Amino acid sequence: MKNKKILAIILWLITLLILSSCSIESNGTDYSKVKAKKIAKVVSSDSKQNYALPLATASPKDTVTQLYAEKFSSEVYRLSDGRIKIQVYPNSTLGGDRDLLESCRDGDIPFVVQNTGPQVAFMPNLAVFDLPEIHNSMNEYRKTLENVEFRKILSKTYRNGGYHLLGMADQGFRVMSTNKKVQSINDFKGQKIRTMENSYHLKFWKCIGANPLPMSFAEVYIGLQQHTIDAQENPYEVIVSNKLYEQQKYIIETNHLPHMISLIMNEDFYNSLSTRDKKIMDEAAANATIYARKQADKRVQKQINTIRRSGTEIIELDDDTRAEIKSRSKLVWMEIRKYVDKEIYDTYTSSN
């Protein structure tokens, strides 16, 4: 894996060296903008690229994240009549989530597809997606994302961070898997549940009585197997692809958070593109977003069937329990509101 990562980076550095032959003066412009203009000049030429621009993810191949990335790549190739090529590097080949964000911001990697969770450290306003129990269905979340006013504010947040937001898809809801049956709010009490190292996620589980424990995802399966933890929470896709259900008796459809996936590119690179190529990027992203959302819905149902066939029981919470969870979640809302711009917070939560 390490050798593959080094090889991929070397290939991209060679590409940058080739691009450096383009005669563009910096005139005091920062490094990222100079590099973006050089790349855009080659991309916008009428001749086909003899190399592929990298698009990186930290996710495995068999995920909606990968499907999203590959669809965007193929759409860009199609809409540009083969003139613009994008190569997808999955599974942290070019680095982990934080590495990819920094590389994209600095212009070293033009495109990244990833969950919004790691991006909060770079753009605090994205904590809006950590607000639990905002909507009851993924369609409602998707409508919010397509709201013109919200999209405008969200795009500004990314732009201020050095990124251009091309699109946002999802992997459906995050749900809980556990060995203890949950049928009321009291059944969450004391359950040791693994979460990401995210203060808002930790606060949510504490609010409903659980005992959240931040833990590296690599340790989750063994933790469940050895009963170091009772439970964990993730989208169905992660639970099935990592076979976590094998160590759990129940899946509780808490549906507490949407698992959002963003498609972003370096802002300077986007701005340096011709009007024609900006249109190609925008249209390709729109097509890929529609495709990724459809795939997410299909895969969730397939994953539910896989879990049921294994003998693990899926429990839907009753209305009273859901209402109590939402009521307690408002303590997390209050915490997030302190750190998120009022305009983006109010627009995102306007239906509540």
N, C-alpha and C positions, 0 to 999 in steps of 0.2 A: 504493500500500500504506500509506504513511504517513498519507494523508488518511482512509483507511478505519479505521485504528487509532484516530485521533483522534476520528472520528465515533462509533465504538463506545464509547469511554471517556466521551464527552460524554453519550450516551444513558443509560449506566449511572449517571453522576453525577446526571442529572435524576431517575432513579428513586430514588436515595438522598435527594435533596431532597424528593421526594414523601413518602418514608417518614419523613422527619424531622418531619413534622407529627403523627405518632403521639405521644401523650403518655406518655412513659416517662422517669422521672427516673433520672439516673446514680447518685446516691448514692455517688460515689467510684469506681464501677465503671469499668474501662478502656474505651477507645473501641471496641474490637472487640466487646466483650460488649454494649454499649449498641446498637450498630448491628445486631448479630445478633438481639437481642430485638425490635427494630423490624421487621426483615424477617420474622422468624418470626410476629409478631403478624398481619401482613397475609396471609402464606401460610396460616396456620391458620384464617383467617376462612372462613366458608361461601361467600362470594362469590368468583367467579373473578377471577384476576389480570388487570389490564389492561396488564401488562408481563411480560416474560420474565426470569427469573434467568439470569445468564450462566454458562456452563460453557466454560472455555478450554482449548485445547491448543496446543502448538507444532508439531504434526505436520500434514502435508498432508492433503487430504480423502480420498484413496484409500489409506487405511491402516487397520489394525485399531484403532488408537487412535481414529480418527474414528468407526468403526463402533461401538466400545464406548461412546463419548460419546453418539452419536445414539440408540443402543438404550436407554441409561439415561434419556435425555430423554423418549423416546416411552413408556417404561414408567411413568415418574412421571406423565406426562399421563394415561395410560390408568387407572392405579390410583387416581388422584385424581379420576377422572371429569371431566378437563379443568380442574380447579380450579387445579392447579399447573403453570406453564409454565416450561420451561428452554430457553434459546437457546444453541446450540453455536457457538463462535467458534474456527475451526481456524487452522492455519498461522501461528501467532504474531501473530494479529490484535490481541490484547490484550497482547502482549509475549512475550519469550523465556522459556525454562524457569525461569530464576532469578527473573525479574520475576513470573511467574505464581505461583511458590511464595510469594514475599513478599506478593503481593496477596491470596492465599488466606489466609495466616496472619493478615494484618491485617484481613480481612473485606471487602475491596474486591471480590473475586471469590469467590462462594460455593463453586464447584466447579472442579476441575482434573483432567484425565486426562493422565498423562505417565509416561515411563520412570523407573525408580527411580534411574538413574545420577546425575542432577543433584541428587537429594535427599540424597545422602550428606553434602554440605557442611552441610546443615541438621540431619540426623539420622545421626550416624556409625554407628549400629547397622545401618543399611541396607547397609553394606559387605558384609554376609553374602551379598548377591546378586552380589557381585563375586568370590566364591569360585569358582575354576574347577574343572571336572571333578568336581562333587559327585554328580550323578546321570547315568544313561545315557539317560533318555528324559524328554520333557516331562511325561508322565503322572506320573512320579515326583516332579517338581518341584511339579506341581499337587496331588498328595496331601499333600506337605509343607505347602503353603499352607493346605490344608483341615484340617490337624492342629489340634485344638482348643487344645492347649497353645501351639503355635507361633503360631497366629493371635492368641491372647490377648497374648502378649509383643509381637508385631509391632504390634498395635493400640495397645498402651501406648506404644511408641516414637513412633508418629504422634501420639498424644494429647499426649505431652510436648512435641512440636514445635508444637502448636497446630492439629493437623489431626485429622479423623475419617476413618479408613480404611473405605471402603464396600466395596471389592472390589479384586481383583488378577487381571488376565488376562495375556496374553503375545503376543509375535510369533514364538514358536518360538525356536530356537537361533541364536546368532551363529556364522557360518562365515567361512572365509577365501577370498578370491579372489586369484589370483596368475598370473603369467606363467611361473612356474617349477614344474615338476611336483614334487609332494611324495608320496613313497611310504614314507619312513622318517623317523625323528627327525632324522637328519643333513641332510635336505633343507630344513629350516627355517633352517639356519645362514646368517647374514648377510643374509637377505632383509629389505629395507627395507619395513616394513609400517606403514601409517598406523593410528593408534589415537586414541581420545578422550584428552583430557588428564586421565587418571585414573592415579594412581600404581600402583594394583594391576593394571590392565590392562598397563601398561608392564612391570611386573615379571614378569608371566606370560610375555609374549613373549620377554623376555630369558632367562628360565629354560629355554625350549626352543630357544634359540640364535638367534632372529631379532633384527633390529635395529629396534625400534619407534620411530616418529617421530610425536609428536603433531602434528596438523594440523587446521585448520578443515575441516569437512565440505564446505564450498563449494568447496574447492580440490582435492578428491579426484579428480574426473573428469579434470581437466587434469593433475594430478600423475601419474596412470596413463598418460594419453595422451603426456605428455612424458618419461616414465620417471624422474621425480623420485623416485617410489616404485615398488616392485615389486608391492606387494600392499596389501590393506586387509581389514578384518573388520567384518561387519554381519549382521543377519538377512537372509534371502532377500528379504523384502519391500523392504528398502531397496536391495539390490543390483539388483533388477528395476525398481523404480519410478524409479531414477536411472540405469538402463541402464549400470551399472558393468561388467557382464559383457561389454559390447561391447569393452572395452579389456583383457580378461583371457582367458587360454587355459584356466584351470582354476578350479574351485570345489573347495576342500578341506573336507570335512565334519568340521571340528575339533569342532564342537558344544561348544565350551569353556565357554560361558556361556549361560544363558537370558536372553532379552530381556523383562524383566518390565515390565508396565504397571499403574500404580496409579490407582484412582478415589478421589479424596479430596475432602473438603469442610471448610469452616471448623468447628473443634470447637465454638466458642461458638454458632454458628448451629444446629448439630445439637442441642446440649443445650437450646436455647431452643424447639425444635419441640415440638408436642404429641405424645403417645404415638401417636396415629393417624398423624401425618405422619412420625414416626421409622420406623414400620412400613412406610410407603409407600417411603421412601428405601431401607431395608434390602432389601425385596422386589424393588424395581426394580433395585438393584445386583446382587443375586443372579442375577436373570434375565439381566441384561446381561452378567454375567461368563461364564455358561454359553454364551451366544450368541457372545461375542467369542472364546472359546477354540475353539469349533467353526469359526468363520470363519478363525481363524489356521491351523488344520490344513488346511482346504480350500485356502486361498490359498497355503500353502507348496508343496503338490503342484502347483498350477497354475503357480507361479513356477519350480519345478524343470523342468517341461515346457517353459516359455518359454526357459529357459537352454539346455536340451538341443537344442531346435530351432535355436538360434543357432549351434550348433557348439562351444560352450564345453563342455569335459569336466568332469563331476562325479566326484570321487574320494572313495570311502569308505576311511578308514584301517583297516589291519588291527589285530588285537587286540594284537600286540606293540608297535606304535607308540602305540596308545591307552594302553596300560599305562605306557609310558615317559613320555608327556605327563602322565599323572596323578601319577606318582611325582615328577616335577620340579615339579608344581603345588603340592606340599605346602610348598614354601618360601613361596609366596604365602599359603597357609593360615596359616602361622606369623605372617606379618606382619599379616594382618587380625585375627588373634586378639588381638593387643596392644591393638587399638582398639575392639573390639566386646564388648559385655556377654557374660559367660560363658554365661548362661542362653540367650540367643537363638542364640549360636554353637553350643552343644552340641545344642540342639533341632533346629536346621537341619541339622547334620551327623551326626545320631544314627545314620543308616543306613550311615555309612562307618567 
